């Protein structure tokens, strides 16, 4: 509905301006396609969004979860798809 207003652009721009004012010299977007040339990678749209701001690809080791409570972690990871599906239906 409000996608044409592109609120994510404003959010990122304000965050970058704040980081710059705090003396930061880099802004980590956290996440990109594994292969930048793979048009089928689901992260391509995200990468194109980031490139619109002049992002440069800096490969790093992927993120890992540190599990403190295996029971809670399993409950979350198994229920999260259902929670997200429910949230999408509420739109």
PDB file of N, CA, C and O in Angstrom:
ATOM      1  N   UNK A   1       0.823  -1.195   0.000  1.00  0.00           N
ATOM      2  CA  UNK A   1       0.000   0.000   0.000  1.00  0.00           C
ATOM      3  C   UNK A   1       0.863   1.253   0.000  1.00  0.00           C
ATOM      4  O   UNK A   1       0.698   2.118  -0.860  1.00  0.00           O
ATOM      5  N   UNK A   2       1.766   1.359   0.937  1.00  0.00           N
ATOM      6  CA  UNK A   2       2.603   2.559   1.059  1.00  0.00           C
ATOM      7  C   UNK A   2       3.998   2.319   0.513  1.00  0.00           C
ATOM      8  O   UNK A   2       4.909   3.116   0.736  1.00  0.00           O
ATOM      9  N   UNK A   3       4.161   1.207  -0.207  1.00  0.00           N
ATOM     10  CA  UNK A   3       5.484   0.848  -0.710  1.00  0.00           C
ATOM     11  C   UNK A   3       6.058   1.938  -1.615  1.00  0.00           C
ATOM     12  O   UNK A   3       7.267   2.167  -1.630  1.00  0.00           O
ATOM     13  N   UNK A   4       5.182   2.607  -2.368  1.00  0.00           N
ATOM     14  CA  UNK A   4       5.667   3.640  -3.281  1.00  0.00           C
ATOM     15  C   UNK A   4       6.356   4.789  -2.538  1.00  0.00           C
ATOM     16  O   UNK A   4       7.160   5.516  -3.122  1.00  0.00           O
ATOM     17  N   UNK A   5       6.042   4.947  -1.263  1.00  0.00           N
ATOM     18  CA  UNK A   5       6.676   5.999  -0.458  1.00  0.00           C
ATOM     19  C   UNK A   5       8.102   5.636  -0.061  1.00  0.00           C
ATOM     20  O   UNK A   5       8.863   6.501   0.371  1.00  0.00           O
ATOM     21  N   UNK A   6       8.472   4.360  -0.206  1.00  0.00           N
ATOM     22  CA  UNK A   6       9.813   3.839   0.064  1.00  0.00           C
ATOM     23  C   UNK A   6      10.355   4.238   1.442  1.00  0.00           C
ATOM     24  O   UNK A   6      11.398   4.887   1.528  1.00  0.00           O
ATOM     25  N   UNK A   7       9.661   3.858   2.515  1.00  0.00           N
ATOM     26  CA  UNK A   7      10.121   4.227   3.856  1.00  0.00           C
ATOM     27  C   UNK A   7      11.481   3.632   4.213  1.00  0.00           C
ATOM     28  O   UNK A   7      12.199   4.205   5.032  1.00  0.00           O
ATOM     29  N   UNK A   8      11.851   2.495   3.619  1.00  0.00           N
ATOM     30  CA  UNK A   8      13.150   1.891   3.933  1.00  0.00           C
ATOM     31  C   UNK A   8      14.302   2.778   3.493  1.00  0.00           C
ATOM     32  O   UNK A   8      15.349   2.797   4.140  1.00  0.00           O
ATOM     33  N   UNK A   9      14.125   3.509   2.407  1.00  0.00           N
ATOM     34  CA  UNK A   9      15.167   4.421   1.948  1.00  0.00           C
ATOM     35  C   UNK A   9      15.399   5.510   2.995  1.00  0.00           C
ATOM     36  O   UNK A   9      16.540   5.815   3.343  1.00  0.00           O
ATOM     37  N   UNK A  10      14.316   6.087   3.488  1.00  0.00           N
ATOM     38  CA  UNK A  10      14.440   7.137   4.498  1.00  0.00           C
ATOM     39  C   UNK A  10      15.055   6.591   5.779  1.00  0.00           C
ATOM     40  O   UNK A  10      15.920   7.233   6.373  1.00  0.00           O
ATOM     41  N   UNK A  11      14.618   5.415   6.207  1.00  0.00           N
ATOM     42  CA  UNK A  11      15.162   4.802   7.417  1.00  0.00           C
ATOM     43  C   UNK A  11      16.673   4.616   7.307  1.00  0.00           C
ATOM     44  O   UNK A  11      17.410   4.988   8.221  1.00  0.00           O
ATOM     45  N   UNK A  12      17.136   4.048   6.205  1.00  0.00           N
ATOM     46  CA  UNK A  12      18.572   3.831   6.025  1.00  0.00           C
ATOM     47  C   UNK A  12      19.320   5.154   5.920  1.00  0.00           C
ATOM     48  O   UNK A  12      20.406   5.294   6.483  1.00  0.00           O
ATOM     49  N   UNK A  13      18.758   6.122   5.208  1.00  0.00           N
ATOM     50  CA  UNK A  13      19.422   7.413   5.050  1.00  0.00           C
ATOM     51  C   UNK A  13      19.591   8.102   6.407  1.00  0.00           C
ATOM     52  O   UNK A  13      20.662   8.629   6.708  1.00  0.00           O
ATOM     53  N   UNK A  14      18.554   8.098   7.209  1.00  0.00           N
ATOM     54  CA  UNK A  14      18.630   8.723   8.538  1.00  0.00           C
ATOM     55  C   UNK A  14      19.641   7.983   9.407  1.00  0.00           C
ATOM     56  O   UNK A  14      20.411   8.616  10.130  1.00  0.00           O
ATOM     57  N   UNK A  15      19.651   6.654   9.348  1.00  0.00           N
ATOM     58  CA  UNK A  15      20.618   5.872  10.126  1.00  0.00           C
ATOM     59  C   UNK A  15      22.046   6.182   9.691  1.00  0.00           C
ATOM     60  O   UNK A  15      22.939   6.290  10.531  1.00  0.00           O
ATOM     61  N   UNK A  16      22.271   6.325   8.384  1.00  0.00           N
ATOM     62  CA  UNK A  16      23.620   6.653   7.897  1.00  0.00           C
ATOM     63  C   UNK A  16      24.041   8.050   8.339  1.00  0.00           C
ATOM     64  O   UNK A  16      25.193   8.261   8.718  1.00  0.00           O
ATOM     65  N   UNK A  17      23.125   8.993   8.293  1.00  0.00           N
ATOM     66  CA  UNK A  17      23.441  10.355   8.726  1.00  0.00           C
ATOM     67  C   UNK A  17      23.768  10.384  10.218  1.00  0.00           C
ATOM     68  O   UNK A  17      24.691  11.079  10.642  1.00  0.00           O
ATOM     69  N   UNK A  18      23.009   9.627  11.012  1.00  0.00           N
ATOM     70  CA  UNK A  18      23.271   9.547  12.442  1.00  0.00           C
ATOM     71  C   UNK A  18      24.646   8.938  12.689  1.00  0.00           C
ATOM     72  O   UNK A  18      25.421   9.455  13.494  1.00  0.00           O
ATOM     73  N   UNK A  19      24.954   7.829  11.994  1.00  0.00           N
ATOM     74  CA  UNK A  19      26.248   7.162  12.167  1.00  0.00           C
ATOM     75  C   UNK A  19      27.389   8.102  11.801  1.00  0.00           C
ATOM     76  O   UNK A  19      28.402   8.154  12.498  1.00  0.00           O
ATOM     77  N   UNK A  20      27.227   8.834  10.726  1.00  0.00           N
ATOM     78  CA  UNK A  20      28.252   9.795  10.309  1.00  0.00           C
ATOM     79  C   UNK A  20      28.452  10.872  11.379  1.00  0.00           C
ATOM     80  O   UNK A  20      29.585  11.250  11.681  1.00  0.00           O
ATOM     81  N   UNK A  21      27.358  11.360  11.944  1.00  0.00           N
ATOM     82  CA  UNK A  21      27.445  12.375  12.999  1.00  0.00           C
ATOM     83  C   UNK A  21      28.127  11.834  14.254  1.00  0.00           C
ATOM     84  O   UNK A  21      28.717  12.600  15.016  1.00  0.00           O
ATOM     85  N   UNK A  22      28.050  10.509  14.477  1.00  0.00           N
ATOM     86  CA  UNK A  22      28.701   9.884  15.624  1.00  0.00           C
ATOM     87  C   UNK A  22      30.170   9.584  15.362  1.00  0.00           C
ATOM     88  O   UNK A  22      30.865   9.075  16.242  1.00  0.00           O
ATOM     89  N   UNK A  23      30.653   9.895  14.154  1.00  0.00           N
ATOM     90  CA  UNK A  23      32.053   9.662  13.822  1.00  0.00           C
ATOM     91  C   UNK A  23      32.332   8.332  13.147  1.00  0.00           C
ATOM     92  O   UNK A  23      33.492   7.972  12.950  1.00  0.00           O
ATOM     93  N   UNK A  24      31.293   7.600  12.791  1.00  0.00           N
ATOM     94  CA  UNK A  24      31.494   6.313  12.104  1.00  0.00           C
ATOM     95  C   UNK A  24      32.014   6.555  10.689  1.00  0.00           C
ATOM     96  O   UNK A  24      31.636   7.525  10.032  1.00  0.00           O
ATOM     97  N   UNK A  25      32.873   5.672  10.241  1.00  0.00           N
ATOM     98  CA  UNK A  25      33.419   5.802   8.888  1.00  0.00           C
ATOM     99  C   UNK A  25      32.900   4.720   7.951  1.00  0.00           C
ATOM    100  O   UNK A  25      33.103   4.805   6.740  1.00  0.00           O
ATOM    101  N   UNK A  26      32.236   3.708   8.492  1.00  0.00           N
ATOM    102  CA  UNK A  26      31.614   2.674   7.663  1.00  0.00           C
ATOM    103  C   UNK A  26      30.208   2.395   8.181  1.00  0.00           C
ATOM    104  O   UNK A  26      29.880   2.665   9.336  1.00  0.00           O
ATOM    105  N   UNK A  27      29.398   1.850   7.295  1.00  0.00           N
ATOM    106  CA  UNK A  27      28.023   1.483   7.640  1.00  0.00           C
ATOM    107  C   UNK A  27      27.816   0.064   7.153  1.00  0.00           C
ATOM    108  O   UNK A  27      27.822  -0.184   5.948  1.00  0.00           O
ATOM    109  N   UNK A  28      27.635  -0.865   8.064  1.00  0.00           N
ATOM    110  CA  UNK A  28      27.528  -2.279   7.719  1.00  0.00           C
ATOM    111  C   UNK A  28      26.072  -2.635   7.436  1.00  0.00           C
ATOM    112  O   UNK A  28      25.229  -2.613   8.333  1.00  0.00           O
ATOM    113  N   UNK A  29      25.793  -2.960   6.192  1.00  0.00           N
ATOM    114  CA  UNK A  29      24.438  -3.312   5.775  1.00  0.00           C
ATOM    115  C   UNK A  29      24.075  -4.724   6.204  1.00  0.00           C
ATOM    116  O   UNK A  29      22.891  -5.047   6.300  1.00  0.00           O
ATOM    117  N   UNK A  30      25.043  -5.558   6.461  1.00  0.00           N
ATOM    118  CA  UNK A  30      24.871  -6.925   6.957  1.00  0.00           C
ATOM    119  C   UNK A  30      23.991  -7.774   6.048  1.00  0.00           C
ATOM    120  O   UNK A  30      22.786  -7.902   6.264  1.00  0.00           O
ATOM    121  N   UNK A  31      24.615  -8.344   5.039  1.00  0.00           N
ATOM    122  CA  UNK A  31      23.917  -9.291   4.183  1.00  0.00           C
ATOM    123  C   UNK A  31      23.992  -8.952   2.717  1.00  0.00           C
ATOM    124  O   UNK A  31      23.763  -7.810   2.319  1.00  0.00           O
ATOM    125  N   UNK A  32      24.314  -9.945   1.917  1.00  0.00           N
ATOM    126  CA  UNK A  32      24.387  -9.801   0.463  1.00  0.00           C
ATOM    127  C   UNK A  32      24.329 -11.194  -0.147  1.00  0.00           C
ATOM    128  O   UNK A  32      24.521 -12.189   0.553  1.00  0.00           O
ATOM    129  N   UNK A  33      24.065 -11.271  -1.443  1.00  0.00           N
ATOM    130  CA  UNK A  33      24.078 -12.589  -2.083  1.00  0.00           C
ATOM    131  C   UNK A  33      25.451 -13.234  -1.964  1.00  0.00           C
ATOM    132  O   UNK A  33      26.471 -12.544  -1.945  1.00  0.00           O
ATOM    133  N   UNK A  34      25.471 -14.545  -1.886  1.00  0.00           N
ATOM    134  CA  UNK A  34      26.742 -15.261  -1.846  1.00  0.00           C
ATOM    135  C   UNK A  34      27.507 -15.039  -3.141  1.00  0.00           C
ATOM    136  O   UNK A  34      28.722 -14.841  -3.127  1.00  0.00           O
ATOM    137  N   UNK A  35      26.788 -15.073  -4.267  1.00  0.00           N
ATOM    138  CA  UNK A  35      27.369 -14.832  -5.585  1.00  0.00           C
ATOM    139  C   UNK A  35      26.651 -13.631  -6.189  1.00  0.00           C
ATOM    140  O   UNK A  35      25.467 -13.719  -6.514  1.00  0.00           O
ATOM    141  N   UNK A  36      27.348 -12.519  -6.341  1.00  0.00           N
ATOM    142  CA  UNK A  36      26.722 -11.292  -6.831  1.00  0.00           C
ATOM    143  C   UNK A  36      26.170 -11.438  -8.242  1.00  0.00           C
ATOM    144  O   UNK A  36      25.287 -10.676  -8.636  1.00  0.00           O
ATOM    145  N   UNK A  37      26.670 -12.399  -9.008  1.00  0.00           N
ATOM    146  CA  UNK A  37      26.223 -12.588 -10.387  1.00  0.00           C
ATOM    147  C   UNK A  37      25.073 -13.578 -10.518  1.00  0.00           C
ATOM    148  O   UNK A  37      24.588 -13.808 -11.626  1.00  0.00           O
ATOM    149  N   UNK A  38      24.629 -14.164  -9.421  1.00  0.00           N
ATOM    150  CA  UNK A  38      23.549 -15.149  -9.457  1.00  0.00           C
ATOM    151  C   UNK A  38      22.203 -14.432  -9.389  1.00  0.00           C
ATOM    152  O   UNK A  38      21.758 -14.027  -8.315  1.00  0.00           O
ATOM    153  N   UNK A  39      21.564 -14.282 -10.541  1.00  0.00           N
ATOM    154  CA  UNK A  39      20.299 -13.552 -10.619  1.00  0.00           C
ATOM    155  C   UNK A  39      19.175 -14.242  -9.852  1.00  0.00           C
ATOM    156  O   UNK A  39      18.175 -13.603  -9.526  1.00  0.00           O
ATOM    157  N   UNK A  40      19.320 -15.530  -9.558  1.00  0.00           N
ATOM    158  CA  UNK A  40      18.274 -16.273  -8.855  1.00  0.00           C
ATOM    159  C   UNK A  40      18.396 -16.203  -7.334  1.00  0.00           C
ATOM    160  O   UNK A  40      17.512 -16.677  -6.621  1.00  0.00           O
ATOM    161  N   UNK A  41      19.476 -15.620  -6.836  1.00  0.00           N
ATOM    162  CA  UNK A  41      19.671 -15.512  -5.390  1.00  0.00           C
ATOM    163  C   UNK A  41      18.618 -14.567  -4.816  1.00  0.00           C
ATOM    164  O   UNK A  41      18.432 -13.463  -5.329  1.00  0.00           O
ATOM    165  N   UNK A  42      17.940 -14.986  -3.771  1.00  0.00           N
ATOM    166  CA  UNK A  42      16.895 -14.185  -3.153  1.00  0.00           C
ATOM    167  C   UNK A  42      17.372 -12.870  -2.564  1.00  0.00           C
ATOM    168  O   UNK A  42      16.563 -11.988  -2.275  1.00  0.00           O
ATOM    169  N   UNK A  43      18.682 -12.730  -2.383  1.00  0.00           N
ATOM    170  CA  UNK A  43      19.234 -11.488  -1.823  1.00  0.00           C
ATOM    171  C   UNK A  43      19.560 -10.448  -2.900  1.00  0.00           C
ATOM    172  O   UNK A  43      20.050  -9.369  -2.568  1.00  0.00           O
ATOM    173  N   UNK A  44      19.304 -10.740  -4.171  1.00  0.00           N
ATOM    174  CA  UNK A  44      19.646  -9.801  -5.241  1.00  0.00           C
ATOM    175  C   UNK A  44      18.915  -8.470  -5.091  1.00  0.00           C
ATOM    176  O   UNK A  44      19.508  -7.410  -5.295  1.00  0.00           O
ATOM    177  N   UNK A  45      17.631  -8.518  -4.737  1.00  0.00           N
ATOM    178  CA  UNK A  45      16.879  -7.280  -4.550  1.00  0.00           C
ATOM    179  C   UNK A  45      17.446  -6.443  -3.413  1.00  0.00           C
ATOM    180  O   UNK A  45      17.515  -5.218  -3.505  1.00  0.00           O
ATOM    181  N   UNK A  46      17.846  -7.109  -2.352  1.00  0.00           N
ATOM    182  CA  UNK A  46      18.457  -6.421  -1.211  1.00  0.00           C
ATOM    183  C   UNK A  46      19.775  -5.783  -1.643  1.00  0.00           C
ATOM    184  O   UNK A  46      20.066  -4.641  -1.288  1.00  0.00           O
ATOM    185  N   UNK A  47      20.570  -6.532  -2.414  1.00  0.00           N
ATOM    186  CA  UNK A  47      21.851  -6.021  -2.883  1.00  0.00           C
ATOM    187  C   UNK A  47      21.648  -4.812  -3.795  1.00  0.00           C
ATOM    188  O   UNK A  47      22.396  -3.840  -3.694  1.00  0.00           O
ATOM    189  N   UNK A  48      20.658  -4.852  -4.678  1.00  0.00           N
ATOM    190  CA  UNK A  48      20.386  -3.715  -5.562  1.00  0.00           C
ATOM    191  C   UNK A  48      19.971  -2.491  -4.750  1.00  0.00           C
ATOM    192  O   UNK A  48      20.366  -1.368  -5.065  1.00  0.00           O
ATOM    193  N   UNK A  49      19.175  -2.710  -3.708  1.00  0.00           N
ATOM    194  CA  UNK A  49      18.778  -1.617  -2.825  1.00  0.00           C
ATOM    195  C   UNK A  49      20.010  -0.969  -2.203  1.00  0.00           C
ATOM    196  O   UNK A  49      20.126   0.256  -2.161  1.00  0.00           O
ATOM    197  N   UNK A  50      20.923  -1.801  -1.724  1.00  0.00           N
ATOM    198  CA  UNK A  50      22.135  -1.299  -1.075  1.00  0.00           C
ATOM    199  C   UNK A  50      23.040  -0.585  -2.069  1.00  0.00           C
ATOM    200  O   UNK A  50      23.659   0.427  -1.737  1.00  0.00           O
ATOM    201  N   UNK A  51      23.118  -1.114  -3.296  1.00  0.00           N
ATOM    202  CA  UNK A  51      23.948  -0.478  -4.316  1.00  0.00           C
ATOM    203  C   UNK A  51      23.439   0.918  -4.643  1.00  0.00           C
ATOM    204  O   UNK A  51      24.220   1.792  -5.018  1.00  0.00           O
ATOM    205  N   UNK A  52      22.140   1.131  -4.503  1.00  0.00           N
ATOM    206  CA  UNK A  52      21.570   2.450  -4.747  1.00  0.00           C
ATOM    207  C   UNK A  52      22.139   3.507  -3.812  1.00  0.00           C
ATOM    208  O   UNK A  52      22.076   4.700  -4.109  1.00  0.00           O
ATOM    209  N   UNK A  53      22.687   3.079  -2.700  1.00  0.00           N
ATOM    210  CA  UNK A  53      23.317   3.987  -1.746  1.00  0.00           C
ATOM    211  C   UNK A  53      24.834   4.001  -1.900  1.00  0.00           C
ATOM    212  O   UNK A  53      25.535   4.646  -1.120  1.00  0.00           O
ATOM    213  N   UNK A  54      25.343   3.287  -2.912  1.00  0.00           N
ATOM    214  CA  UNK A  54      26.789   3.256  -3.138  1.00  0.00           C
ATOM    215  C   UNK A  54      27.510   2.178  -2.354  1.00  0.00           C
ATOM    216  O   UNK A  54      28.715   2.282  -2.128  1.00  0.00           O
ATOM    217  N   UNK A  55      26.793   1.144  -1.935  1.00  0.00           N
ATOM    218  CA  UNK A  55      27.412   0.076  -1.144  1.00  0.00           C
ATOM    219  C   UNK A  55      28.505  -0.641  -1.928  1.00  0.00           C
ATOM    220  O   UNK A  55      28.424  -0.787  -3.147  1.00  0.00           O
ATOM    221  N   UNK A  56      29.518  -1.078  -1.210  1.00  0.00           N
ATOM    222  CA  UNK A  56      30.591  -1.885  -1.781  1.00  0.00           C
ATOM    223  C   UNK A  56      30.550  -3.253  -1.111  1.00  0.00           C
ATOM    224  O   UNK A  56      30.319  -3.356   0.093  1.00  0.00           O
ATOM    225  N   UNK A  57      30.776  -4.301  -1.900  1.00  0.00           N
ATOM    226  CA  UNK A  57      30.734  -5.660  -1.374  1.00  0.00           C
ATOM    227  C   UNK A  57      31.999  -5.959  -0.583  1.00  0.00           C
ATOM    228  O   UNK A  57      33.108  -5.834  -1.101  1.00  0.00           O
ATOM    229  N   UNK A  58      31.828  -6.353   0.673  1.00  0.00           N
ATOM    230  CA  UNK A  58      32.930  -6.733   1.554  1.00  0.00           C
ATOM    231  C   UNK A  58      32.598  -8.100   2.135  1.00  0.00           C
ATOM    232  O   UNK A  58      31.859  -8.180   3.116  1.00  0.00           O
ATOM    233  N   UNK A  59      33.125  -9.181   1.556  1.00  0.00           N
ATOM    234  CA  UNK A  59      32.760 -10.511   2.063  1.00  0.00           C
ATOM    235  C   UNK A  59      33.302 -10.773   3.465  1.00  0.00           C
ATOM    236  O   UNK A  59      34.430 -10.401   3.790  1.00  0.00           O
ATOM    237  N   UNK A  60      32.491 -11.409   4.275  1.00  0.00           N
ATOM    238  CA  UNK A  60      32.852 -11.785   5.643  1.00  0.00           C
ATOM    239  C   UNK A  60      32.322 -13.187   5.917  1.00  0.00           C
ATOM    240  O   UNK A  60      31.504 -13.704   5.157  1.00  0.00           O
ATOM    241  N   UNK A  61      32.778 -13.786   6.975  1.00  0.00           N
ATOM    242  CA  UNK A  61      32.234 -15.063   7.423  1.00  0.00           C
ATOM    243  C   UNK A  61      30.787 -14.829   7.836  1.00  0.00           C
ATOM    244  O   UNK A  61      30.477 -13.795   8.426  1.00  0.00           O
ATOM    245  N   UNK A  62      29.912 -15.755   7.541  1.00  0.00           N
ATOM    246  CA  UNK A  62      28.497 -15.608   7.862  1.00  0.00           C
ATOM    247  C   UNK A  62      28.216 -15.531   9.349  1.00  0.00           C
ATOM    248  O   UNK A  62      29.083 -15.816  10.175  1.00  0.00           O
ATOM    249  N   UNK A  63      27.011 -15.147   9.677  1.00  0.00           N
ATOM    250  CA  UNK A  63      26.594 -15.015  11.072  1.00  0.00           C
ATOM    251  C   UNK A  63      26.257 -16.385  11.661  1.00  0.00           C
ATOM    252  O   UNK A  63      25.820 -17.292  10.952  1.00  0.00           O
ATOM    253  N   UNK A  64      26.465 -16.512  12.935  1.00  0.00           N
ATOM    254  CA  UNK A  64      26.154 -17.743  13.655  1.00  0.00           C
ATOM    255  C   UNK A  64      25.325 -17.389  14.877  1.00  0.00           C
ATOM    256  O   UNK A  64      25.492 -16.317  15.457  1.00  0.00           O
ATOM    257  N   UNK A  65      24.441 -18.282  15.264  1.00  0.00           N
ATOM    258  CA  UNK A  65      23.659 -18.090  16.478  1.00  0.00           C
ATOM    259  C   UNK A  65      24.376 -18.752  17.648  1.00  0.00           C
ATOM    260  O   UNK A  65      24.868 -19.875  17.530  1.00  0.00           O
ATOM    261  N   UNK A  66      24.433 -18.052  18.775  1.00  0.00           N
ATOM    262  CA  UNK A  66      24.969 -18.622  20.008  1.00  0.00           C
ATOM    263  C   UNK A  66      23.771 -19.054  20.843  1.00  0.00           C
ATOM    264  O   UNK A  66      23.047 -18.213  21.374  1.00  0.00           O
ATOM    265  N   UNK A  67      23.563 -20.334  20.958  1.00  0.00           N
ATOM    266  CA  UNK A  67      22.371 -20.878  21.609  1.00  0.00           C
ATOM    267  C   UNK A  67      22.607 -21.028  23.105  1.00  0.00           C
ATOM    268  O   UNK A  67      23.447 -21.818  23.536  1.00  0.00           O
ATOM    269  N   UNK A  68      21.865 -20.269  23.885  1.00  0.00           N
ATOM    270  CA  UNK A  68      21.962 -20.331  25.342  1.00  0.00           C
ATOM    271  C   UNK A  68      21.000 -21.384  25.884  1.00  0.00           C
ATOM    272  O   UNK A  68      21.328 -22.125  26.810  1.00  0.00           O
ATOM    273  N   UNK A  69      19.807 -21.435  25.291  1.00  0.00           N
ATOM    274  CA  UNK A  69      18.788 -22.400  25.722  1.00  0.00           C
ATOM    275  C   UNK A  69      18.334 -23.201  24.504  1.00  0.00           C
ATOM    276  O   UNK A  69      17.547 -22.702  23.699  1.00  0.00           O
ATOM    277  N   UNK A  70      18.812 -24.421  24.358  1.00  0.00           N
ATOM    278  CA  UNK A  70      18.423 -25.227  23.194  1.00  0.00           C
ATOM    279  C   UNK A  70      16.907 -25.407  23.047  1.00  0.00           C
ATOM    280  O   UNK A  70      16.394 -25.410  21.928  1.00  0.00           O
ATOM    281  N   UNK A  71      16.198 -25.555  24.147  1.00  0.00           N
ATOM    282  CA  UNK A  71      14.747 -25.742  24.079  1.00  0.00           C
ATOM    283  C   UNK A  71      14.076 -24.476  23.544  1.00  0.00           C
ATOM    284  O   UNK A  71      13.244 -24.548  22.640  1.00  0.00           O
ATOM    285  N   UNK A  72      14.436 -23.322  24.100  1.00  0.00           N
ATOM    286  CA  UNK A  72      13.851 -22.059  23.645  1.00  0.00           C
ATOM    287  C   UNK A  72      14.245 -21.768  22.197  1.00  0.00           C
ATOM    288  O   UNK A  72      13.429 -21.280  21.415  1.00  0.00           O
ATOM    289  N   UNK A  73      15.493 -22.068  21.843  1.00  0.00           N
ATOM    290  CA  UNK A  73      15.967 -21.831  20.481  1.00  0.00           C
ATOM    291  C   UNK A  73      15.180 -22.680  19.484  1.00  0.00           C
ATOM    292  O   UNK A  73      14.764 -22.189  18.434  1.00  0.00           O
ATOM    293  N   UNK A  74      14.982 -23.934  19.813  1.00  0.00           N
ATOM    294  CA  UNK A  74      14.233 -24.819  18.912  1.00  0.00           C
ATOM    295  C   UNK A  74      12.785 -24.357  18.793  1.00  0.00           C
ATOM    296  O   UNK A  74      12.218 -24.362  17.700  1.00  0.00           O
ATOM    297  N   UNK A  75      12.190 -23.962  19.905  1.00  0.00           N
ATOM    298  CA  UNK A  75      10.806 -23.479  19.872  1.00  0.00           C
ATOM    299  C   UNK A  75      10.695 -22.246  18.977  1.00  0.00           C
ATOM    300  O   UNK A  75       9.755 -22.126  18.191  1.00  0.00           O
ATOM    301  N   UNK A  76      11.639 -21.352  19.097  1.00  0.00           N
ATOM    302  CA  UNK A  76      11.619 -20.138  18.281  1.00  0.00           C
ATOM    303  C   UNK A  76      11.820 -20.457  16.807  1.00  0.00           C
ATOM    304  O   UNK A  76      11.045 -20.004  15.964  1.00  0.00           O
ATOM    305  N   UNK A  77      12.850 -21.232  16.488  1.00  0.00           N
ATOM    306  CA  UNK A  77      13.146 -21.501  15.082  1.00  0.00           C
ATOM    307  C   UNK A  77      12.041 -22.317  14.408  1.00  0.00           C
ATOM    308  O   UNK A  77      11.806 -22.164  13.210  1.00  0.00           O
ATOM    309  N   UNK A  78      11.368 -23.174  15.160  1.00  0.00           N
ATOM    310  CA  UNK A  78      10.290 -23.964  14.560  1.00  0.00           C
ATOM    311  C   UNK A  78       8.981 -23.187  14.464  1.00  0.00           C
ATOM    312  O   UNK A  78       8.165 -23.466  13.586  1.00  0.00           O
ATOM    313  N   UNK A  79       8.769 -22.227  15.342  1.00  0.00           N
ATOM    314  CA  UNK A  79       7.524 -21.459  15.303  1.00  0.00           C
ATOM    315  C   UNK A  79       7.640 -20.189  14.462  1.00  0.00           C
ATOM    316  O   UNK A  79       6.623 -19.643  14.034  1.00  0.00           O
ATOM    317  N   UNK A  80       8.842 -19.719  14.222  1.00  0.00           N
ATOM    318  CA  UNK A  80       9.026 -18.459  13.502  1.00  0.00           C
ATOM    319  C   UNK A  80       8.360 -18.437  12.127  1.00  0.00           C
ATOM    320  O   UNK A  80       7.724 -17.435  11.803  1.00  0.00           O
ATOM    321  N   UNK A  81       8.465 -19.475  11.302  1.00  0.00           N
ATOM    322  CA  UNK A  81       7.776 -19.424   9.999  1.00  0.00           C
ATOM    323  C   UNK A  81       6.266 -19.212  10.133  1.00  0.00           C
ATOM    324  O   UNK A  81       5.663 -18.514   9.318  1.00  0.00           O
ATOM    325  N   UNK A  82       5.659 -19.808  11.151  1.00  0.00           N
ATOM    326  CA  UNK A  82       4.225 -19.645  11.361  1.00  0.00           C
ATOM    327  C   UNK A  82       3.896 -18.235  11.852  1.00  0.00           C
ATOM    328  O   UNK A  82       2.891 -17.649  11.449  1.00  0.00           O
ATOM    329  N   UNK A  83       4.731 -17.707  12.705  1.00  0.00           N
ATOM    330  CA  UNK A  83       4.540 -16.341  13.200  1.00  0.00           C
ATOM    331  C   UNK A  83       4.639 -15.353  12.049  1.00  0.00           C
ATOM    332  O   UNK A  83       3.795 -14.467  11.914  1.00  0.00           O
ATOM    333  N   UNK A  84       5.667 -15.499  11.216  1.00  0.00           N
ATOM    334  CA  UNK A  84       5.848 -14.596  10.078  1.00  0.00           C
ATOM    335  C   UNK A  84       4.704 -14.716   9.079  1.00  0.00           C
ATOM    336  O   UNK A  84       4.252 -13.709   8.534  1.00  0.00           O
ATOM    337  N   UNK A  85       4.230 -15.935   8.834  1.00  0.00           N
ATOM    338  CA  UNK A  85       3.094 -16.129   7.924  1.00  0.00           C
ATOM    339  C   UNK A  85       1.854 -15.422   8.471  1.00  0.00           C
ATOM    340  O   UNK A  85       1.110 -14.800   7.713  1.00  0.00           O
ATOM    341  N   UNK A  86       1.632 -15.516   9.773  1.00  0.00           N
ATOM    342  CA  UNK A  86       0.507 -14.830  10.395  1.00  0.00           C
ATOM    343  C   UNK A  86       0.627 -13.323  10.286  1.00  0.00           C
ATOM    344  O   UNK A  86      -0.364 -12.632  10.046  1.00  0.00           O
ATOM    345  N   UNK A  87       1.827 -12.814  10.459  1.00  0.00           N
ATOM    346  CA  UNK A  87       2.045 -11.372  10.335  1.00  0.00           C
ATOM    347  C   UNK A  87       1.788 -10.908   8.904  1.00  0.00           C
ATOM    348  O   UNK A  87       1.233  -9.830   8.691  1.00  0.00           O
ATOM    349  N   UNK A  88       2.190 -11.720   7.921  1.00  0.00           N
ATOM    350  CA  UNK A  88       1.949 -11.352   6.518  1.00  0.00           C
ATOM    351  C   UNK A  88       0.451 -11.308   6.217  1.00  0.00           C
ATOM    352  O   UNK A  88      -0.007 -10.457   5.455  1.00  0.00           O
ATOM    353  N   UNK A  89      -0.303 -12.216   6.808  1.00  0.00           N
ATOM    354  CA  UNK A  89      -1.753 -12.222   6.587  1.00  0.00           C
ATOM    355  C   UNK A  89      -2.417 -10.987   7.198  1.00  0.00           C
ATOM    356  O   UNK A  89      -3.458 -10.545   6.711  1.00  0.00           O
ATOM    357  N   UNK A  90      -1.836 -10.432   8.247  1.00  0.00           N
ATOM    358  CA  UNK A  90      -2.415  -9.257   8.906  1.00  0.00           C
ATOM    359  C   UNK A  90      -2.248  -7.981   8.091  1.00  0.00           C
ATOM    360  O   UNK A  90      -2.947  -6.994   8.320  1.00  0.00           O
ATOM    361  N   UNK A  91      -1.331  -8.006   7.154  1.00  0.00           N
ATOM    362  CA  UNK A  91      -1.121  -6.802   6.336  1.00  0.00           C
ATOM    363  C   UNK A  91      -2.381  -6.482   5.657  1.00  0.00           C
ATOM    364  O   UNK A  91      -2.449  -5.506   4.910  1.00  0.00           O
TER     365      UNK A  91
END
